Amino acid sequence: MKILIVGAAGDVGQTIVTELSGRHKIITAGRNGGDVRVDISDRASIDAMYQAIGQVDAVVSATGSVHFAPLAEFTEAQFMLGLGHKVMGQINLVLAGMAHVSDGGSFTLTSGVLDRDPIRMGAGAATANAALGGFVTGAAIEMPRGQRLNVVSPGLLEASQQRYGAWFPGHMPVSSKRVGLAYAKSVEGALTGKVIIVE
Ligand SMILES: NC(=O)c1ccc[n+]([C@@H]2O[C@H](COP(=O)([O-])OP(=O)(O)OC[C@H]3O[C@@H](n4cnc5c(N)ncnc54)[C@H](OP(=O)(O)O)[C@@H]3O)[C@@H](O)[C@H]2O)c1
């Protein structure tokens, strides 16, 4: 398969590249690097990326920003960062990409653990993650030409423990191998409309 991985250089993205690159042709995309540059917060940039790469068999997104703050200090604009970037950015990867993905191809998005196992300051992330689950449930039944759509929801990665571990007291980090396998299940398997939990 020819697989586009957006956010390939990140902690989650690297697990996907490691798992899939031995069996497939990978096109990496990122804001500042990769085979192709894209800003998922800009629909025109997403359209330009798809024009540049041509048809692919699968699109995997491992990106999306959210704001972290105590609930009492959260502003509407800070909630909108997660909804505009992590949620709408990934939805736009699907809306813009449907015409560029082959029959029976797939989209795999990324959410995260915080809508089912919350941490302090994580209300924005929890909101975005749950919205992505809702999108996948609602949209999968209308995908054209047999295309599939799932979202992977990982716990804190072992690879990210140094960066974020202090914010996640009591959380058991998940191995890169298990995270990569969840994306392989979505891309290479038959699931659609699922939130694939890794914890
Ligand atoms: N890390 C974890 O433990 C974990 C666990 C569960 C869920 N998640 C979720 O997984 C996603 C990725 O997390 P991560 O920890 O892997 O992040 P990361 O290490 O910071 O990597 C983010 C990647 O996304 C790219 N990116 C950032 N903004 C972009 C934009 N506007 N357009 C296109 N690409 C953009 C970055 O590209 P550049 O480097 O070129 O800027 C980078 O490759 C996030 O939604 C996060 O909430 C992460």
The ligand as an SDF file (V2000), in Angstrom:
LIG
                    3D

 48 52  0  0  0  0  0  0  0  0999 V2000
    2.3950   11.2950   22.8620 N   0  0  0  0  0  0  0  0  0  0  0  0
    1.4560   10.6460   23.5240 C   0  0  0  0  0  0  0  0  0  0  0  0
    1.7310    9.9970   24.5600 O   0  0  0  0  0  0  0  0  0  0  0  0
    0.0430   10.6730   23.0420 C   0  0  0  0  0  0  0  0  0  0  0  0
   -0.8850    9.8200   23.6290 C   0  0  0  0  0  0  0  0  0  0  0  0
   -2.1910    9.8430   23.1710 C   0  0  0  0  0  0  0  0  0  0  0  0
   -2.5610   10.6860   22.1520 C   0  0  0  0  0  0  0  0  0  0  0  0
   -1.6270   11.5120   21.6010 N   0  0  0  0  0  0  0  0  0  0  0  0
   -2.0640   12.3920   20.5150 C   0  0  0  0  0  0  0  0  0  0  0  0
   -1.3270   12.0640   19.3600 O   0  0  0  0  0  0  0  0  0  0  0  0
   -1.1490   13.2170   18.5540 C   0  0  0  0  0  0  0  0  0  0  0  0
    0.3460   13.3770   18.2870 C   0  0  0  0  0  0  0  0  0  0  0  0
    1.0050   13.4980   19.5300 O   0  0  0  0  0  0  0  0  0  0  0  0
    2.6120   13.4160   19.6340 P   0  0  0  0  0  0  0  0  0  0  0  0
    2.9150   13.3100   21.0900 O   0  0  0  0  0  0  0  0  0  0  0  0
    3.1470   12.4090   18.6980 O   0  0  0  0  0  0  0  0  0  0  0  0
    2.9990   14.8820   19.1450 O   0  0  0  0  0  0  0  0  0  0  0  0
    4.4280   15.4350   18.6980 P   0  0  0  0  0  0  0  0  0  0  0  0
    5.5160   14.5070   19.1390 O   0  0  0  0  0  0  0  0  0  0  0  0
    4.4620   16.8510   19.1940 O   0  0  0  0  0  0  0  0  0  0  0  0
    4.3670   15.4180   17.1130 O   0  0  0  0  0  0  0  0  0  0  0  0
    3.4050   16.1360   16.4220 C   0  0  0  0  0  0  0  0  0  0  0  0
    3.5870   15.9270   14.9350 C   0  0  0  0  0  0  0  0  0  0  0  0
    2.5370   16.6280   14.2680 O   0  0  0  0  0  0  0  0  0  0  0  0
    3.0850   17.5640   13.3530 C   0  0  0  0  0  0  0  0  0  0  0  0
    2.2720   18.7850   13.3720 N   0  0  0  0  0  0  0  0  0  0  0  0
    2.0810   19.6520   14.3840 C   0  0  0  0  0  0  0  0  0  0  0  0
    1.2430   20.6300   14.0090 N   0  0  0  0  0  0  0  0  0  0  0  0
    0.9070   20.3660   12.7230 C   0  0  0  0  0  0  0  0  0  0  0  0
    0.0990   21.0270   11.7730 C   0  0  0  0  0  0  0  0  0  0  0  0
   -0.5390   22.1790   12.0640 N   0  0  0  0  0  0  0  0  0  0  0  0
   -0.0160   20.4890   10.5440 N   0  0  0  0  0  0  0  0  0  0  0  0
    0.6360   19.3370   10.2340 C   0  0  0  0  0  0  0  0  0  0  0  0
    1.4120   18.6740   11.0860 N   0  0  0  0  0  0  0  0  0  0  0  0
    1.5580   19.1890   12.3220 C   0  0  0  0  0  0  0  0  0  0  0  0
    4.4840   17.8450   13.8360 C   0  0  0  0  0  0  0  0  0  0  0  0
    5.2580   18.2420   12.7250 O   0  0  0  0  0  0  0  0  0  0  0  0
    6.5480   19.1970   12.9150 P   0  0  0  0  0  0  0  0  0  0  0  0
    7.4370   18.4860   13.9000 O   0  0  0  0  0  0  0  0  0  0  0  0
    7.0950   19.2660   11.5410 O   0  0  0  0  0  0  0  0  0  0  0  0
    6.0270   20.4960   13.4620 O   0  0  0  0  0  0  0  0  0  0  0  0
    4.8950   16.4700   14.4030 C   0  0  0  0  0  0  0  0  0  0  0  0
    5.3530   15.6320   13.3650 O   0  0  0  0  0  0  0  0  0  0  0  0
   -1.7640   14.3860   19.3320 C   0  0  0  0  0  0  0  0  0  0  0  0
   -3.0780   14.5900   18.8840 O   0  0  0  0  0  0  0  0  0  0  0  0
   -1.7830   13.8650   20.7560 C   0  0  0  0  0  0  0  0  0  0  0  0
   -2.8180   14.4580   21.5250 O   0  0  0  0  0  0  0  0  0  0  0  0
   -0.3460   11.5150   22.0090 C   0  0  0  0  0  0  0  0  0  0  0  0
  1  2  1  0
  2  3  2  0
  2  4  1  0
  4  5  1  0
  4 48  2  0
  5  6  2  0
  6  7  1  0
  7  8  2  0
  8  9  1  0
  8 48  1  0
  9 10  1  0
  9 46  1  0
 10 11  1  0
 11 12  1  0
 11 44  1  0
 12 13  1  0
 13 14  1  0
 14 15  2  0
 14 16  1  0
 14 17  1  0
 17 18  1  0
 18 19  2  0
 18 20  1  0
 18 21  1  0
 21 22  1  0
 22 23  1  0
 23 24  1  0
 23 42  1  0
 24 25  1  0
 25 26  1  0
 25 36  1  0
 26 27  1  0
 26 35  1  0
 27 28  2  0
 28 29  1  0
 29 30  1  0
 29 35  2  0
 30 31  1  0
 30 32  2  0
 32 33  1  0
 33 34  2  0
 34 35  1  0
 36 37  1  0
 36 42  1  0
 37 38  1  0
 38 39  2  0
 38 40  1  0
 38 41  1  0
 42 43  1  0
 44 45  1  0
 44 46  1  0
 46 47  1  0
M  CHG  2   8   1  16  -1
M  END
$$$$
